[in-house]
Amino acid sequence: MKRMVKVALSGVFVAGLAGCGEREDGAPGFLERVSRDFFGGEVAEQQQGMPPLLVSVMKLQQQDVPVYATWFGQLRGTEQADIKPEVSGRIVEKVYIDGSPCEKGEILFRIDDVTYKAAVAMAQANLEAAKAAVKQAEVVDIQTQQDLTRFTELVKSGSVSEKTFRDAEHAKRRSEAMLAAANAQVKQAEAALENARINLDRCVVRAPFSGYASASTVSVGDHVSPGAFTLTRMSAINPIRVDFVVTGKHVLDIVTQTHFDAGKDMESPFTEFEVILEDGSLYGEKGFVKTMDSEVNTSTGTVNFIGEIPNAELRLRSGASVQVRAKVSEVKNAFLVPRAAILSTMNHRFIYVVGTDNQPHGIDVILGREIELEVPSGDGTAKVPMQVVTARPITDADGNTKDLPAILKGMGYDNPLDAPVIVEGGQMAQIYANVNIGMKSAGARGGFAEIVPNPPAYDYRKPLTTTPSVTAKSE
């Protein structure tokens, strides 16, 4: 009868009954009850002889892991302007090509300049007339000066009357005033000529800085006037500007450049950032923070940041939305396992380690952030998705809290990095471990069966993103 029960137990095991160890309420699980009820006190002498369980393992990894924060950002040119006409007139030529690079001072549009050339010619003529008026006023002023000088001597001898002398003084003052007015007219005419020349020059619309001009909003023949039309928009996008806001708990730390948690060796350097594009890909260049607001917005609790990022290949364009990712801290000496090694049971996560007794041992873990780690593979090296883990704290009989190294030490690994974590075969190892619980509670000296790494090391293969068609014909 007991032999039949053992065969039936093997069949149940092979069927992969998960959750057959101890229940969450502490009561014995199915296999534990079977071992207790059917094996009884003789289980120590009649352990089930099962073949070894073949698994793939990877040694526990340890390294410093950066902690990133992500915010939404908006791209814009480091220089950005709407190009508008400064004079009225008809567009007679569009010189640039839509979307093309333009150097500072390069011509974009030409506005009909006939009337402005005429205005320059008129202003030039007015200036010449004003200069002629100055010469005439100078002649009068010289003559009145001569009369005043001559009458000054004659009035002393009584040859001329006092009235004649006073009239000569008044004439001199009038001539001086006329000369001053004539000189003022020259300056006014010069200013009018300069203004006419400026307006004539404005008939040629030029790029105010080096950058890229967007598609034109007007066509040849359109009549434009100042302030009413935007001819095109220019942006300087290499480097390109990134505007973003930093929110929540990071604000104070970034503004003050202090440590997040000195007790956990977490620091907050934030001088550079990465950009994640709208398709989820990571942009190849790193950006650098240029400025940030001196105040925290009291309504939103955010700080505005301005950064710049190289854009030599012009993949980034003004107006696009991106995500900005920056390293805000670092977790020192974090333990990592392949993401594939994580098993879930209810609301708990487990990893399984092959102990020095060649038996699987489960460790209840808390998950941290995910990263990619370069590890050896069958083809050389591969970037493996890794998960930061910490052991869920447990307390021993003496009241001491055990962390992950202490738990592994109890399994026979003084150096936690010697512990082989099961990556492939973990679900079967979990069932084996549950069976062990039942067997040991029934008095078994050993485990259900040995765990043998085969192949000895986990060989990562990147998952396929497409499935070959079953109807496709081979060539």
Buried (B, 14 or more C-beta within 10 A) or exposed (E): EEEEBBEEBBEBBEEEBEBBBBEEEEEBBBBBBBBBEBBEEEBEEEBBEBEEBEBBBBBBBBBEBBBBBBBEBBBBBBBBBEBBBBBBBEBBEBEBEEEEBBEEEBBBBBBBBEBBEEBBEEBBEBBEEBBEBBEEBBEBBEEBBEBBEBBEEBBEEEEBEEEEBEBBBEBBEEBBEBBEEBBEBBEEBBEBBEEBBEBBBBBBBBBBBBBBBBEBBBEEEBBBEEEEBBBBBBBBBBBBBBBBBBBEEBBEBBBEEEBBEEEEBBBBEBEEBBBBBEEEEEBEBBBEBEEBBEEBEEEEBBBBBBBBBBBEEEBBBBEBEBBBBBBBBBBEEBBBBBBBBBBEBEEEBBBBBBBEBBBBBBBBBEEBBEBEBEBBBEEEEBEBBBBBBBBBEEEEEEEEEBBBBBBBBEBEBEEBEEBBBBBBBBEBBBBBBBBBBBBBBBBBEBBBBBBBBEEEBBBBEEEEEEEEEEEEEEE
